[in-house]
């Protein structure tokens, strides 16, 4: 990883100055971003690849009245910046009129938040990444399973400047680890995964051991009939469904009758204890203090006590409807549970299925948010409060709406799921979940 100091703010200001000279009277939004990513990959109990890159990208958006265009480059010398602006101006002149274009924001006051940045994770070097793979491979060899995984560390920084005087900056670290284990007879598969802005919260050894344990326990599964089941969903499975639900919580979609949530603001739709919030100031879920337009982000309650509260409201739709724009939130937290563990959820289940995660999730019917996909990497039958054996996988047809209506328990603790956006979720138990047909997935 390069430790060279790069003044992104100075680059953004230089780009803005060039654009101001070349595009007199235009509204200009200039950004300078730096992305530093490093990873290690292993498969079949061998380290396979290690990669690292460090790139600076500059972007400019030019608005000529209601015509606008944006473009970017990874070259920061004056000639390249000048050419970048010329290209954006040319494109803006050719662009059609946008009746929904909004003027750039003036200078903003951003809330003081704990930056989602961890120095230990930022310093996570090649030796650290190699150690992740080495530990996983050693565990796989010891248990005689095939193991594969991917660890990635990202550092993202950005500075934004505008012709209206807006100035903003943010930085973030993300560590992500996913690992899959397979038994030698290919009948058992297990998975573990987690991500966080803190290095300490991605326990690779524990995740590798979880994947191996699930693989061994899921070998030689027995078929169970399709139908509606009580299910205990581990956090990854919960997050994979919730990501679809939040896409529907847009006031414009509601007002235009395109969303499940049309007419439901202020109404109780979900179980009494269900809460979904976004809060960049929450130490557990820190995020940038502003969105891609430079709009400040504060605490937002999407669902509270099962009641639909605050949807996303864009600046354009807020102006049209006389509402307050919310900003485009980046982090979400589902909470409200009291159970201390997944084991507690299992112990309270007479008959059901424990689901590790879903795979190949797709929308079936937007109005009801009905999804389809496959269970994968560990599906277990639960009877009388105990796991009694592995079950063959299913294709499910179900909605996160039903999941949150029929939920009767969630864990108190939430974790950030891997590679489904910034979702902090618990494990939960819900009922009448449709496992529609058998699947040959392992």
Secondary structure in CASP SS format (residue, H / E / C, confidence):
PFRMAT SS
TARGET T0000
AUTHOR 0000-0000-0000
METHOD secondary structure of the structure
MODEL  1
X C 1.00
X C 1.00
X C 1.00
X C 1.00
X C 1.00
X C 1.00
X C 1.00
X H 1.00
X H 1.00
X H 1.00
X H 1.00
X H 1.00
X H 1.00
X H 1.00
X H 1.00
X H 1.00
X H 1.00
X H 1.00
X H 1.00
X H 1.00
X H 1.00
X H 1.00
X C 1.00
X C 1.00
X C 1.00
X C 1.00
X E 1.00
X E 1.00
X E 1.00
X E 1.00
X E 1.00
X E 1.00
X E 1.00
X E 1.00
X E 1.00
X E 1.00
X E 1.00
X E 1.00
X E 1.00
X E 1.00
X E 1.00
X E 1.00
X E 1.00
X C 1.00
X C 1.00
X E 1.00
X E 1.00
X E 1.00
X E 1.00
X E 1.00
X E 1.00
X E 1.00
X E 1.00
X E 1.00
X E 1.00
X E 1.00
X E 1.00
X E 1.00
X E 1.00
X E 1.00
X E 1.00
X E 1.00
X E 1.00
X E 1.00
X C 1.00
X C 1.00
X E 1.00
X E 1.00
X E 1.00
X E 1.00
X E 1.00
X E 1.00
X E 1.00
X C 1.00
X C 1.00
X C 1.00
X C 1.00
X H 1.00
X H 1.00
X H 1.00
X H 1.00
X H 1.00
X H 1.00
X H 1.00
X H 1.00
X H 1.00
X H 1.00
X H 1.00
X H 1.00
X H 1.00
X H 1.00
X H 1.00
X H 1.00
X H 1.00
X C 1.00
X C 1.00
X C 1.00
X C 1.00
X C 1.00
X C 1.00
X C 1.00
X C 1.00
X C 1.00
X C 1.00
X C 1.00
X C 1.00
X C 1.00
X C 1.00
X C 1.00
X C 1.00
X C 1.00
X C 1.00
X C 1.00
X C 1.00
X C 1.00
X C 1.00
X C 1.00
X C 1.00
X H 1.00
X H 1.00
X H 1.00
X H 1.00
X C 1.00
X C 1.00
X C 1.00
X H 1.00
X H 1.00
X H 1.00
X H 1.00
X H 1.00
X H 1.00
X H 1.00
X H 1.00
X H 1.00
X H 1.00
X H 1.00
X H 1.00
X H 1.00
X H 1.00
X H 1.00
X H 1.00
X H 1.00
X H 1.00
X C 1.00
X C 1.00
X E 1.00
X E 1.00
X E 1.00
X E 1.00
X E 1.00
X E 1.00
X E 1.00
X E 1.00
X E 1.00
X E 1.00
X E 1.00
X E 1.00
X E 1.00
X E 1.00
X E 1.00
X E 1.00
X E 1.00
X C 1.00
X C 1.00
X C 1.00
X C 1.00
X E 1.00
X E 1.00
X E 1.00
X E 1.00
X E 1.00
X E 1.00
X E 1.00
X E 1.00
X E 1.00
X E 1.00
X E 1.00
X E 1.00
X E 1.00
X E 1.00
X E 1.00
X E 1.00
X C 1.00
X C 1.00
X C 1.00
X C 1.00
X C 1.00
X C 1.00
X E 1.00
X E 1.00
X E 1.00
X E 1.00
X E 1.00
X E 1.00
X E 1.00
X E 1.00
X C 1.00
X C 1.00
X H 1.00
X H 1.00
X H 1.00
X C 1.00
X C 1.00
X H 1.00
X H 1.00
X H 1.00
X H 1.00
X H 1.00
X H 1.00
X H 1.00
X H 1.00
X H 1.00
X H 1.00
X H 1.00
X H 1.00
X H 1.00
X H 1.00
X C 1.00
X C 1.00
X C 1.00
X C 1.00
X E 1.00
X C 1.00
X C 1.00
X C 1.00
X C 1.00
X E 1.00
X E 1.00
X E 1.00
X E 1.00
X E 1.00
X E 1.00
X E 1.00
X C 1.00
X H 1.00
X H 1.00
X H 1.00
X H 1.00
X H 1.00
X H 1.00
X H 1.00
X H 1.00
X H 1.00
X H 1.00
X H 1.00
X H 1.00
X C 1.00
X C 1.00
X C 1.00
X E 1.00
X H 1.00
X H 1.00
X H 1.00
X H 1.00
X H 1.00
X C 1.00
X C 1.00
X C 1.00
X C 1.00
X C 1.00
X C 1.00
X C 1.00
X C 1.00
X C 1.00
X C 1.00
X C 1.00
X C 1.00
X E 1.00
X C 1.00
X C 1.00
X C 1.00
X C 1.00
X C 1.00
X C 1.00
X E 1.00
X E 1.00
X E 1.00
X E 1.00
X C 1.00
X C 1.00
X C 1.00
X C 1.00
X C 1.00
X C 1.00
X C 1.00
X C 1.00
X C 1.00
X C 1.00
X C 1.00
X E 1.00
X C 1.00
X C 1.00
X C 1.00
X C 1.00
X C 1.00
X E 1.00
X C 1.00
X C 1.00
X C 1.00
X E 1.00
X E 1.00
X E 1.00
X E 1.00
X E 1.00
X C 1.00
X C 1.00
X E 1.00
X E 1.00
X C 1.00
X C 1.00
X C 1.00
X E 1.00
X C 1.00
X C 1.00
X H 1.00
X H 1.00
X H 1.00
X H 1.00
X H 1.00
X H 1.00
X H 1.00
X C 1.00
X C 1.00
X C 1.00
X C 1.00
X C 1.00
X C 1.00
X C 1.00
X C 1.00
X C 1.00
X E 1.00
X E 1.00
X E 1.00
X E 1.00
X E 1.00
X C 1.00
X C 1.00
X C 1.00
X E 1.00
X C 1.00
X C 1.00
X H 1.00
X H 1.00
X H 1.00
X H 1.00
X H 1.00
X H 1.00
X C 1.00
X C 1.00
X C 1.00
X E 1.00
X E 1.00
X E 1.00
X E 1.00
X E 1.00
X E 1.00
X E 1.00
X E 1.00
X E 1.00
X E 1.00
X E 1.00
X E 1.00
X E 1.00
X E 1.00
X E 1.00
X H 1.00
X H 1.00
X H 1.00
X C 1.00
X E 1.00
X E 1.00
X E 1.00
X E 1.00
X E 1.00
X E 1.00
X E 1.00
X E 1.00
X E 1.00
X E 1.00
X E 1.00
X E 1.00
X E 1.00
X E 1.00
X C 1.00
X C 1.00
X E 1.00
X E 1.00
X E 1.00
X E 1.00
X E 1.00
X E 1.00
X C 1.00
X C 1.00
X E 1.00
X E 1.00
X E 1.00
X E 1.00
X E 1.00
X E 1.00
X H 1.00
X H 1.00
X H 1.00
X H 1.00
X H 1.00
X H 1.00
X H 1.00
X C 1.00
X C 1.00
X E 1.00
X E 1.00
X E 1.00
X C 1.00
X C 1.00
X C 1.00
X E 1.00
X E 1.00
X C 1.00
X C 1.00
X C 1.00
X C 1.00
X C 1.00
X E 1.00
X E 1.00
X E 1.00
X E 1.00
X C 1.00
X C 1.00
X E 1.00
X E 1.00
X E 1.00
X E 1.00
X E 1.00
X E 1.00
X E 1.00
X E 1.00
X E 1.00
X E 1.00
X E 1.00
X C 1.00
X C 1.00
X C 1.00
X C 1.00
END
